[in-house]
């Protein structure tokens, strides 16, 4: 199977505090979704990069847990995951994502809590987004004026 690429774009206009951005994805699910300094660093309504990372992590982990359960012959009825991405100010300035927390609830007939926790750990170790965040995926950058 060939590699799969997914794309999204973000455009920012103006300075950091007063400017604003828009996020779009190739699928069209995100189309001109606004974000700003206030949605990222304050409590203004709207999205931000950390929320999008949390959404991606929650979605990926829910699928990884489902796949791991099925491989071990457990049929989940429902898997719901909440991901929390923590962004913290750094002493020298700037911000850093300092942690991710996954909170998952699964409805799996016949499965006990201990077995679920064991399978949940296996799924976390296999989750592509968990692994990208944990290992620091190589980033290739191309920049140009235009």
C-alpha positions in Angstrom: 0.0 0.0 0.0 1.3 3.5 -0.9 1.9 6.2 1.6 -1.2 8.3 2.4 -0.9 12.1 2.5 -3.5 14.4 4.0 -3.2 18.2 3.7 -4.5 21.4 5.3 -3.6 25.0 4.9 -3.5 28.0 7.2 -3.2 31.6 6.3 -2.4 34.4 8.8 -3.0 38.1 8.1 -1.7 40.9 10.2 0.4 41.0 13.4 0.2 38.3 16.1 -2.2 40.0 18.5 -4.4 41.9 16.1 -4.2 39.5 13.1 -6.3 36.6 12.2 -6.0 33.3 10.5 -8.1 30.8 8.5 -7.6 27.1 8.3 -8.8 24.9 5.4 -8.4 21.2 4.7 -8.2 19.5 1.3 -11.3 17.4 2.1 -13.3 20.6 2.6 -14.4 19.7 6.1 -12.5 22.7 7.3 -13.0 25.6 5.0 -11.9 29.1 6.1 -12.3 28.2 9.7 -11.1 31.3 11.6 -8.6 31.4 14.4 -6.8 34.2 16.3 -4.5 35.1 19.1 -7.6 35.3 21.4 -8.8 31.8 20.4 -5.4 30.4 21.1 -4.0 32.2 24.1 -7.2 33.6 25.7 -10.6 32.1 26.1 -12.3 33.6 23.0 -14.7 31.3 21.1 -13.1 29.6 18.1 -10.5 27.0 17.3 -6.8 26.9 17.6 -3.9 24.5 16.6 -3.9 22.7 20.0 -7.6 22.0 19.8 -7.1 20.6 16.3 -4.2 18.4 17.6 -6.5 17.2 20.4 -9.3 16.4 18.0 -6.9 14.4 15.8 -5.5 12.5 18.8 -8.9 11.7 20.1 -10.1 10.5 16.7 -7.0 8.4 16.0 -6.9 6.9 19.5 -10.6 5.9 19.3 -9.9 4.1 16.1 -6.7 2.5 17.4 -8.6 1.2 20.5 -11.4 -0.2 18.4 -9.0 -2.0 16.1 -7.0 -3.4 19.1 -10.2 -4.6 20.8 -11.4 -6.3 17.6 -8.0 -8.0 17.0 -8.3 -9.5 20.5 -11.9 -10.7 19.7 -13.8 -8.1 21.7 -16.6 -6.3 19.9 -16.9 -2.7 21.1 -20.3 -1.0 20.9 -18.9 2.5 21.5 -15.6 4.1 22.1 -15.5 7.8 23.2 -12.2 9.6 23.7 -11.5 13.1 25.0 -8.0 14.4 24.4 -6.6 17.3 26.3 -3.6 19.2 24.8 -1.7 21.4 27.3 0.1 24.5 26.1 2.3 26.2 28.6 4.3 29.4 28.6 8.1 28.9 28.6 10.5 30.7 30.9 12.5 32.2 28.0 9.3 33.2 26.2 7.1 31.5 23.7 4.9 28.4 24.3 5.3 24.7 24.2 2.9 21.8 24.1 3.8 20.1 27.3 1.4 17.2 27.4 -1.5 15.2 26.0 -4.0 13.4 28.1 -6.4 10.8 26.7 -9.6 10.0 28.6 -11.5 7.1 27.0 -14.7 5.3 27.8 -15.6 2.1 26.0 -18.7 0.0 26.0 -17.5 -3.6 25.4 -19.8 -6.4 26.5 -18.1 -9.0 28.5 -14.9 -7.1 29.1 -13.6 -6.3 32.5 -11.9 -3.1 33.6 -8.4 -4.6 34.0 -8.4 -6.1 30.5 -9.7 -2.9 29.1 -6.8 -0.9 30.6 -4.3 -3.4 29.2 -5.8 -3.2 25.8 -6.0 0.6 26.0 -2.3 0.7 26.7 -1.6 -1.5 23.7 -3.8 0.8 21.5 -2.0 3.9 22.8 1.4 2.4 21.8 0.0 1.6 18.3 -1.9 5.0 17.8 -0.2 6.9 14.9 -0.9 10.3 16.4 0.4 9.2 19.8 3.5 7.9 18.2 4.0 11.1 16.1 3.7 13.2 19.2 5.8 10.9 21.4 8.7 10.5 18.9 8.9 13.8 17.2 8.1 13.1 13.6 10.7 14.6 11.2 9.6 17.9 9.8 10.5 19.0 6.3 10.3 22.7 5.7 10.2 24.5 2.4 10.0 28.4 2.6 9.9 31.0 -0.2 8.9 34.6 -0.7 5.8 35.3 -2.6 
